[in-house]
Amino acid sequence: MDTYASWIITMHKRKWEKNMYISKWWGDLIGGSDDSLALIDYLEQLDSTDVTLNQILKDLGLDVLLSEGDLKSGGSIGFDIKNANGMFRAELDIACSALIDLSAIVLESQKSGYVDLHDLDENRQPCKLYIDASEEKRNLLRDELYKFSRNPLAYELAELVPADDMIELAEKAKMIADELV
């Protein structure tokens, strides 16, 4: 790759990174999984750009898992997705990971006033989404993030992710929780 092409890529990455408050976390351990992309698929297919966190939690099935306290063992969550062939069920395999991603997205919406799906995944069309997150629901997310950060290796995700990465993810989850006020 020539120097100019490399410079263009670097400038594009810098521009992209500056667009999001959560860029310091988004892209690897947070926002970097297949479940992250599925979560963005869900947000992309919503009929409205004004949504509530309560509705998102219900649609994904996270409301039930949170009320049962079943995030450690993974739980079954997902959503119905529309495509040219009709409807099918998209599953999110690791509930705690999806919750961490969603918490970061809610934080982005809270800090910036919206979240642009293109900023979350540059392969998406620009689409500003406004997430209304009540204090009660933000506290619910915060509580779960704090639980995860205290004992990340107790979660099913630890079977798939190296311990060092789990510790780093727990630190990032705590930082997000600290800011979700």
C-alpha positions as CSV (number, residue, x, y, z in Angstrom):
1,M,0.0,0.0,0.0
2,D,1.4,3.4,-0.9
3,T,1.9,6.2,1.7
4,Y,-1.1,8.2,0.4
5,A,-3.5,5.3,0.7
6,S,-2.2,4.5,4.2
7,W,-2.7,8.2,5.2
8,I,-6.2,8.2,3.8
9,I,-7.1,5.1,5.8
10,T,-5.5,6.6,9.0
11,M,-7.4,9.8,8.5
12,H,-10.7,7.9,7.9
13,K,-10.1,5.9,11.1
14,R,-9.4,9.1,13.1
15,K,-12.5,10.8,11.7
16,W,-14.6,7.7,12.5
17,E,-13.1,7.4,16.0
18,K,-13.9,11.1,16.8
19,N,-17.5,10.7,15.9
20,M,-18.3,8.5,18.9
21,Y,-18.0,9.2,22.6
22,I,-17.7,5.4,23.2
23,S,-14.9,5.0,20.6
24,K,-12.4,4.3,23.5
25,W,-14.3,1.0,24.1
26,W,-16.1,0.2,20.9
27,G,-14.6,-2.1,18.3
28,D,-12.8,-5.1,19.9
29,L,-14.1,-6.7,23.1
30,I,-17.1,-4.4,23.0
31,G,-18.8,-4.1,19.6
32,G,-16.6,-6.6,17.9
33,S,-18.6,-9.8,17.9
34,D,-21.2,-11.5,15.8
35,D,-23.7,-10.7,18.5
36,S,-22.7,-7.0,18.2
37,L,-23.5,-7.0,14.5
38,A,-26.8,-8.8,15.2
39,L,-27.7,-6.1,17.8
40,I,-27.0,-3.5,15.2
41,D,-29.1,-5.5,12.7
42,Y,-31.9,-5.3,15.3
43,L,-31.5,-1.5,15.8
44,E,-31.4,-1.0,12.0
45,Q,-34.7,-2.7,11.4
46,L,-36.6,-0.7,13.9
47,D,-39.6,1.2,12.5
48,S,-38.7,4.4,14.3
49,T,-35.5,6.3,15.1
50,D,-37.0,7.2,18.5
51,V,-37.0,4.2,20.7
52,T,-37.0,3.4,24.4
53,L,-34.5,1.2,26.2
54,N,-37.5,-0.5,27.8
55,Q,-38.7,-1.6,24.3
56,I,-35.3,-2.7,23.3
57,L,-35.0,-4.9,26.4
58,K,-38.4,-6.4,25.8
59,D,-37.8,-7.0,22.1
60,L,-34.5,-8.8,22.8
61,G,-35.8,-10.8,25.8
62,L,-33.2,-9.1,28.1
63,D,-36.0,-7.9,30.3
64,V,-36.9,-11.5,31.3
65,L,-33.2,-12.5,31.8
66,L,-32.6,-9.4,33.9
67,S,-35.7,-10.1,36.1
68,E,-34.6,-13.7,36.6
69,G,-30.9,-12.8,37.1
70,D,-29.8,-15.3,34.5
71,L,-27.1,-13.4,32.6
72,K,-24.2,-15.6,33.9
73,S,-25.4,-18.8,32.1
74,G,-26.1,-17.0,28.9
75,G,-29.8,-17.3,28.5
76,S,-31.8,-17.3,25.3
77,I,-32.3,-13.9,23.7
78,G,-32.9,-12.7,20.2
79,F,-35.3,-10.9,17.9
80,D,-37.4,-11.4,14.8
81,I,-35.7,-10.0,11.7
82,K,-37.3,-9.1,8.4
83,N,-35.7,-9.9,5.1
84,A,-36.7,-10.5,1.5
85,N,-37.8,-14.1,2.3
86,G,-40.0,-13.1,5.3
87,M,-39.2,-13.3,9.0
88,F,-36.7,-15.4,10.9
89,R,-35.4,-15.5,14.5
90,A,-31.9,-14.0,15.1
91,E,-30.3,-15.4,18.3
92,L,-27.8,-13.5,20.4
93,D,-25.7,-16.2,21.9
94,I,-24.1,-14.5,24.8
95,A,-26.5,-12.3,26.8
96,C,-23.9,-10.6,29.0
97,S,-21.9,-9.5,25.9
98,A,-25.1,-8.2,24.2
99,L,-25.9,-6.3,27.4
100,I,-22.5,-4.7,27.5
101,D,-22.8,-3.7,23.9
102,L,-26.2,-2.3,24.4
103,S,-25.1,-0.4,27.5
104,A,-22.3,1.2,25.4
105,I,-24.8,2.1,22.7
106,V,-27.2,3.6,25.3
107,L,-24.2,5.6,26.8
108,E,-23.4,6.9,23.3
109,S,-27.0,8.1,22.8
110,Q,-27.0,9.7,26.3
111,K,-23.7,11.6,25.8
112,S,-24.2,12.5,22.1
113,G,-28.0,12.8,22.0
114,Y,-28.1,9.9,19.5
115,V,-26.2,7.0,18.1
116,D,-25.4,6.7,14.4
117,L,-25.5,3.1,13.3
118,H,-22.8,3.9,10.7
119,D,-20.5,4.9,13.5
120,L,-21.1,1.5,15.2
121,D,-20.5,-0.4,11.9
122,E,-19.1,1.6,9.0
123,N,-20.7,-0.9,6.6
124,R,-24.1,0.5,7.6
125,Q,-25.9,3.5,6.1
126,P,-26.0,6.6,8.3
127,C,-29.0,6.3,10.6
128,K,-29.3,8.4,13.8
129,L,-31.2,6.5,16.5
130,Y,-32.4,8.3,19.6
131,I,-32.7,6.0,22.7
132,D,-34.8,7.2,25.6
133,A,-33.4,5.5,28.6
134,S,-35.2,6.1,31.9
135,E,-33.1,6.4,35.1
136,E,-34.7,3.1,36.3
137,K,-33.5,1.3,33.1
138,R,-30.1,2.9,33.1
139,N,-29.7,1.8,36.8
140,L,-30.7,-1.7,35.8
141,L,-27.9,-1.7,33.1
142,R,-25.4,-0.2,35.6
143,D,-26.2,-2.8,38.2
144,E,-25.7,-5.7,35.8
145,L,-22.4,-4.2,34.5
146,Y,-21.2,-3.8,38.1
147,K,-22.1,-7.5,38.8
148,F,-20.2,-8.5,35.7
149,S,-17.2,-6.4,36.5
150,R,-16.9,-7.9,40.0
151,N,-16.7,-11.5,38.8
152,P,-16.4,-11.8,35.0
153,L,-15.0,-15.3,35.1
154,A,-18.2,-16.6,36.5
155,Y,-20.0,-15.9,33.2
156,E,-20.5,-18.3,30.3
157,L,-18.6,-15.9,28.1
158,A,-15.4,-16.8,30.0
159,E,-15.5,-20.3,28.4
160,L,-14.9,-18.6,25.0
161,V,-12.7,-15.6,25.9
162,P,-9.2,-15.7,27.5
163,A,-9.1,-14.7,31.1
164,D,-7.0,-11.6,30.4
165,D,-9.5,-10.4,27.9
166,M,-12.4,-11.1,30.4
167,I,-10.6,-9.0,33.0
168,E,-10.1,-6.2,30.5
169,L,-13.8,-6.4,29.4
170,A,-14.8,-6.2,33.1
171,E,-12.8,-3.0,33.5
172,K,-14.4,-1.5,30.4
173,A,-17.9,-2.6,31.6
174,K,-17.2,-0.9,34.9
175,M,-16.1,2.3,33.1
176,I,-19.3,2.3,31.1
177,A,-21.4,1.7,34.2
178,D,-19.7,4.6,36.0
179,E,-20.8,6.9,33.2
180,L,-24.4,5.6,32.7
181,V,-25.8,8.1,35.3
